[in-house]
Amino acid sequence: MLTYFLSGSNDFTIRTAVTSSNQFTMSLQDMMSQVNTTASLSGITYNGYESLLAFTASINTNVVANEYRATLYNSGSSTPIWHGSIQIFTSQSIDKANHTNQIPLDDTFVSNVSTNEFIIY
């Protein structure tokens, strides 16, 4: 599953079937409404040695949690070179927690000093 963020860079790299074309079309089907649409691909680079396709996708949606069946074709071909799914998320930059270390990194761990005296009742 590919994750698509509504506001952000949606750069993907996927492994596809071997192809000699450099023209691609991504077909999408909404899993809830079964409505078909396409994604706009830009910045396409294809590594024929490893069959890796890198691109930036743009989907005309603003509905968080939509999920699409995605199929990638060579332009003009009906044989798909990749199948997958894409889920839509909102921007994660606002919701990230600020994690702080509870252990001071500038101090070393020292055990509590005691006299090893015990009170037994």
N, C-alpha and C positions, 0 to 999 in steps of 0.2 A: 504494500500500500504506500502510495506517495502522499505526502502531506503538503497541502496548498494553503498558504497563509494569505488572508484577504489583503493585508497591507504588509508588503515585504517583497523580498526577492524570491522568486520561485524558480530557482535553478535546479535542474535535475540531471543526473547521469544514470542511464539504464543500459543494461546489456540486452541486445536485440538479436534476432536471427540475422544471419549474414545477408548483406545487401550491397549492391553496387551503386544504388541511387543516392543522391543527396537531397532529394525532395521528399518531405514527409508530411503526413496528415494525421492528426489525432482525433479520433471519434470518441465522443462521450455519451453515456446513457445514464440519466438520473435514476438511481436505484429505487426511489420512492414513486416518482411519477411516470417513469419509463419514457420520458421525453428525451429525444436525441438532439445533440448539439456537437459542436467541434471546439477544440482548444486552439488558440493562436500560438504558434511556435515561432520563436526568434532566436538568434544567436546559435544556430544549429552547427555543431561539429560532430563528425563521425570518424571514429578510429576503426578502420577496417581490420587491423591486426587483432584487436581484442573485441570487436563488435560492440563498442561502447558509443552510445549516442548521448551527447550533452546538448541541452537546450534550456531556454527559458520559456515557461508556459504562462499563458494568460487565459483565464476562464471568465466568462461574463456572468458572474454570480456575486451575490452579497449575502447569501444564506449560510450561516455557520452550521456545521454538522451535516451539510449535504454530502452525499457520497456518490461517486460516479464510477461506472465500469468504463475503463479506458482501453482503447484498441489503437495501435499505431500501425499505419500503412505507409508503403511507398506511394507517393502521389501517382494516381492512375492505376493502381493495382488493387485487387480485391483480396489478396492474400496478406493477412496480418503478420507483422514481424515482432509484435509484442502485445501482451495482454496484461492488464493490471487494474488497480483501482486507485482513485484519488479521493481523499477526504478533505473537506474545507474546514479550516480553523481560523479563529481570530488571532490577532497579533499576540505573541507571547511575551513581548518585551515589557509590557506594563505589569504583568502578573508574576514575574519572576521574584522569588523571595531573595532577600539579601542575607546570605548565610554568613555568620561570623563564627570564628573558631572560639570555643569555650575554654580552650587550653592556651594560656599565654605562651606564644612561641619564643619570646625573648628570655623567659625564665626556664630553668631546668627543673625537672621533677625532683623534689626532695621529700622523703618520708617525714611524717610528723615526729618530732623529737619527743621521746617519753623516757621515763625512768623504769619502765617495765614493772611497775608496782600494781598489784591487783588487790581489791578488797573482796574477801570471801565471807559471806554471811553464814 
